[in-house]
């Protein structure tokens, strides 16, 4: 690809550009399906001209059609790319009505919240790594723009939209701070929660709970290791053997066997941070599954669970709902 002398857009300039794009008069009706925007560089180049020079690629139903983005090849003249998506948001002060356990993936949408409102968002990423976000409420005339990252790979927003746009331009995404041991712990507690949900008989014993950990289920019958006694060691061993790198290799080569890894083309396109976040989106959060167990297991069993989580360095406390609301709107179309 020929190198072009493209301008550097810092996060502030990118935020102004994102707001200008949402002000363009030729806006689709609400709600609109998501689409990819590509901004080619021209000379002269002004924001007012973008309505004539934009390249748009409709995305199928889905907030981010990563299987489309991963096969899109950016043109040399593209100075920035973005995705426009319509969704719902609520005021941060009104998040007490939101059950955040159900919003991690495909639970009840924010569209049922009494203070909901439609919002159109534009995530924009420049070739230098700057990231900006602009939001336009359905009843608003002026967008709200935010400069969210200024080019460093260690900072900025994460998730399918900003991650996918960074990878489209060949940029790295921020690393994922969640260790693989937390993935396996989340799967374990989700399995326990599914087993005890609606159970009216005697609560499960610690031995039965420990036996549901994925590492315990991989033990050969000839191995004389009691998960009820050695679960902390078993969990650490599983995280070493099937950590993020090993899981990505399994996804790329099609040797999934787990049912929740990204497809091979997306897994090969993602870097390690993006891959881990895509996997975690498919799993109930650790704190949500742990909270589901309160009142459904005996106190001593809950103490044992918390002790093992602490041995893995994990804190199952819930996130701050106000911070979760400030992270952005939930799209109409689940990724």
C-alpha positions in Angstrom: 0.0 0.0 0.0 1.4 3.4 -1.0 2.1 5.7 2.0 0.2 8.9 1.9 0.9 12.1 3.9 -2.2 11.9 6.0 -2.9 14.5 8.7 -2.7 13.7 12.4 -6.0 14.1 14.1 -5.7 14.4 17.9 -8.6 13.4 20.1 -9.9 16.9 20.4 -10.0 17.5 16.6 -11.5 14.0 16.2 -14.3 14.8 18.7 -15.2 18.0 16.8 -15.2 16.0 13.6 -17.5 13.4 15.1 -19.9 16.0 16.3 -19.9 17.7 12.8 -20.8 14.4 11.2 -23.8 13.9 13.4 -24.9 17.4 12.5 -25.0 16.6 8.8 -28.5 17.3 7.4 -28.8 14.0 5.5 -29.3 11.8 8.6 -31.2 8.5 8.4 -34.5 8.1 10.2 -34.7 6.7 13.7 -33.9 3.9 14.4 -31.4 3.1 11.6 -29.3 0.0 11.2 -25.6 0.4 12.0 -23.2 1.4 9.3 -19.4 1.9 8.9 -18.1 5.3 7.8 -14.8 5.8 6.1 -13.4 9.3 5.9 -11.0 9.8 3.0 -8.5 12.6 2.9 -8.9 15.3 0.2 -7.2 18.5 -0.7 -8.8 20.9 0.3 -10.6 19.0 3.0 -13.3 20.5 5.2 -15.9 19.0 7.5 -18.6 20.7 5.5 -17.6 18.6 2.5 -17.9 15.2 4.3 -21.5 14.6 3.2 -20.2 14.3 -0.3 -17.0 12.4 0.3 -18.0 9.8 2.9 -17.8 6.2 2.1 -20.5 4.1 3.9 -20.8 0.4 4.4 -24.0 -0.9 5.9 -23.6 -3.5 8.6 -26.0 -6.3 9.0 -28.2 -6.6 12.1 -25.8 -6.3 14.9 -24.2 -3.4 16.7 -20.8 -4.4 15.3 -20.7 -7.0 12.5 -17.1 -8.0 13.3 -17.3 -10.7 10.6 -17.7 -7.9 8.1 -15.2 -5.5 9.6 -12.5 -8.2 9.8 -12.6 -8.6 6.0 -12.8 -4.9 5.2 -9.5 -3.6 3.8 -8.9 0.1 4.6 -8.0 2.3 1.6 -4.7 4.3 1.8 -6.6 7.6 1.8 -8.8 6.8 4.8 -7.8 9.1 7.6 -10.4 7.8 10.1 -13.1 5.2 10.3 -16.2 5.1 12.5 -19.5 3.2 13.2 -22.8 4.9 13.6 -25.3 2.9 15.7 -28.7 3.8 17.3 -29.5 2.6 20.8 -30.8 3.5 24.2 -29.4 5.3 27.2 -30.6 6.4 30.6 -29.5 9.2 32.9 -26.7 8.2 35.2 -28.7 9.2 38.2 -31.5 6.8 37.2 -29.5 3.6 37.2 -31.1 2.4 40.4 -33.9 0.9 38.2 -31.5 -1.1 36.1 -30.6 -4.7 36.8 -27.0 -4.7 35.7 -26.9 -8.5 35.9 -29.0 -8.7 32.8 -27.2 -6.0 30.7 -23.9 -7.8 30.2 -25.0 -9.5 27.1 -28.6 -10.2 25.9 -30.8 -9.5 28.9 -33.7 -7.0 29.0 -32.7 -3.9 27.1 -32.6 -0.3 28.4 -35.6 0.2 26.1 -37.8 -0.9 29.0 -36.4 1.7 31.4 -38.9 4.4 32.4 -36.4 7.2 31.7 -35.0 5.7 28.5 -34.3 7.8 25.4 -33.0 7.0 22.0 -29.5 8.1 21.2 -27.3 7.9 18.0 -23.7 7.3 18.6 -20.6 7.7 16.4 -17.4 6.0 17.5 -14.5 7.4 15.5 -10.9 6.2 15.3 -8.1 8.0 13.4 -5.1 6.3 11.9 -2.9 7.7 14.7 -5.0 6.0 17.3 -7.0 8.9 18.5 -10.6 7.9 19.6 -13.7 10.1 19.9 -17.3 9.5 20.7 -20.3 11.7 19.7 -23.9 11.2 20.9 -27.0 12.7 19.6 -30.3 12.3 21.4 -33.4 11.7 19.3 -34.9 15.0 20.5 -31.6 17.0 20.5 -30.2 19.3 17.9 -26.6 19.4 19.1 -24.4 16.4 19.6 -22.4 15.7 22.7 -18.8 14.9 21.8 -16.0 13.3 23.9 -12.3 12.9 23.2 -11.7 9.5 24.8 -8.1 8.6 23.7 -5.2 10.4 22.1 -3.3 7.7 20.4 -1.9 5.5 23.1 -2.5 1.8 22.9 -2.7 1.6 26.7 -5.7 3.9 27.1 -9.1 4.6 25.5 -12.4 2.9 25.4 -12.7 -0.8 24.8 -15.4 -3.1 23.4 -16.5 -4.4 20.0 -16.9 -0.9 18.5 -13.6 0.8 19.4 -11.7 -2.5 19.4 -13.0 -3.4 15.9 -12.3 0.1 14.5 -8.7 0.0 15.8 -8.1 -3.4 14.3 -9.6 -2.3 11.0 -6.8 0.3 10.8 -4.2 -2.2 12.0 -3.8 -0.5 15.4 -3.4 -2.4 18.7 -6.2 -2.4 21.3 -5.7 -1.8 25.1 -4.7 -4.9 27.0 -7.5 -6.8 28.8 -6.9 -6.7 32.6 -9.0 -9.8 33.3 -6.9 -12.9 33.9 -7.8 -16.2 32.4 -8.4 -17.6 35.9 -11.4 -15.2 36.1 -12.9 -16.6 32.9 -12.8 -20.1 34.3 -14.2 -18.9 37.6 -17.0 -17.1 35.9 -17.9 -20.2 33.9 -17.8 -22.3 37.1 -20.1 -20.0 39.1 -22.4 -19.7 36.1 -22.7 -23.5 36.0 -23.4 -23.6 39.8 -26.0 -20.8 39.5 -27.7 -22.7 36.7 -27.7 -25.9 38.8 -29.2 -24.3 41.9 -31.7 -22.0 40.2 -35.2 -23.2 41.2 -33.7 -25.9 43.3 -36.0 -26.6 46.3 -34.2 -29.6 47.7 -31.3 -29.7 50.1 -28.7 -27.1 49.0 -25.7 -28.4 47.1 -22.7 -29.4 49.1 -19.3 -27.8 48.7 -18.0 -31.1 47.1 -20.8 -31.0 44.5 -20.1 -27.3 43.8 -16.3 -27.8 43.4 -16.9 -30.7 41.0 -18.6 -28.3 38.5 -15.4 -26.3 38.0 -14.2 -26.8 34.4 -10.8 -27.9 35.6 -12.3 -30.5 37.9 -14.4 -31.9 35.0 -11.2 -32.3 32.9 -9.5 -34.5 35.5 -9.0 -38.1 34.4 -10.7 -40.7 36.7 -7.3 -42.2 37.4 -6.1 -38.9 38.9 -6.5 -38.9 42.6 -7.1 -35.2 43.2 -10.1 -34.1 45.2 -11.5 -30.9 43.8 -13.1 -30.1 47.1 -9.6 -29.9 48.7 -7.4 -28.8 45.8 -9.7 -26.5 43.7 -7.5 -23.5 44.1 -4.6 -25.4 42.5 -6.8 -26.9 39.9 -8.1 -23.5 38.8 -4.6 -22.1 38.5 -3.4 -25.1 36.5 -6.3 -24.8 34.1 -5.6 -21.0 33.7 -2.0 -21.8 32.8 -2.9 -24.6 30.4 -5.8 -22.8 28.8 -5.0 -19.2 29.1 -5.9 -16.4 26.7 -3.1 -17.3 24.2 -4.1 -21.0 24.1 -7.7 -20.1 23.7 -7.0 -17.8 20.8 -5.0 -20.5 19.1 -7.9 -22.9 19.6 -10.3 -20.4 18.1 -8.1 -19.5 15.1 -7.5 -23.2 14.3 -11.2 -24.1 14.7 -10.6 -26.3 17.7 -13.1 -24.5 19.9 -15.0 -27.2 21.7 -16.2 -24.6 24.2 -19.0 -23.0 22.2 -18.3 -19.4 23.0 -15.1 -18.5 21.3 -15.1 -16.1 18.3 -15.1 -17.6 14.8 -11.7 -18.3 13.3 -11.5 -15.3 11.0 -12.4 -12.8 13.8 -10.1 -14.6 16.3 -7.2 -14.3 13.8 -7.9 -10.6 13.2 -8.2 -9.7 16.9 -5.2 -9.0 19.0 -4.9 -10.4 22.5 -6.8 -7.7 24.3 -9.7 -7.6 21.9 -9.9 -11.4 21.8 -10.2 -11.7 25.6 -12.9 -9.1 25.7 -14.9 -10.8 23.0 -14.8 -14.1 25.0 -15.8 -12.4 28.2 -18.8 -10.8 26.5 -20.2 -14.4 26.1 -19.9 -15.3 29.8 -22.0 -14.0 32.7 -19.9 -11.7 34.8 -18.3 -13.2 37.9 -20.0 -10.8 40.3 -23.5 -11.5 38.8 -23.2 -15.3 39.1 -21.7 -15.0 42.6 -24.7 -12.8 43.6 -27.1 -15.4 42.2 -25.8 -17.9 44.7 -26.7 -15.9 47.8 -29.6 -17.6 49.6 -29.3 -20.6 47.3 -26.3 -22.3 48.9 -25.5 -22.9 52.5 -23.4 -20.3 54.4 -20.4 -22.6 54.7 -20.4 -23.4 51.0 -20.5 -19.7 50.2 -17.5 -19.1 52.5 -15.6 -21.9 50.7 -16.4 -20.3 47.3 -15.2 -16.9 48.4 -12.1 -18.4 49.9 -11.2 -20.1 46.5 -11.9 -16.8 44.6 -9.6 -15.0 47.0 -6.9 -17.6 46.5 -7.2 -16.8 42.8 -6.9 -13.1 43.5 -10.5 -12.4 42.4 -13.0 -10.0 43.9 -16.6 -10.8 43.1 -17.9 -7.5 44.1 -20.4 -5.8 41.8 -19.4 -2.9 39.6 -20.5 0.7 40.2 -23.8 1.1 38.3 -23.3 4.8 37.7 -19.9 4.1 36.1 -21.6 1.4 34.0 -24.2 3.9 32.8 -21.5 6.4 31.9 -19.7 3.8 29.8 -22.3 4.5 27.0 -25.6 3.4 25.6 -26.8 -0.1 25.0 -27.4 -0.6 21.2 -30.7 -1.8 19.8 -28.9 -4.6 18.0 -26.8 -6.9 20.2 -23.4 -7.7 18.8 
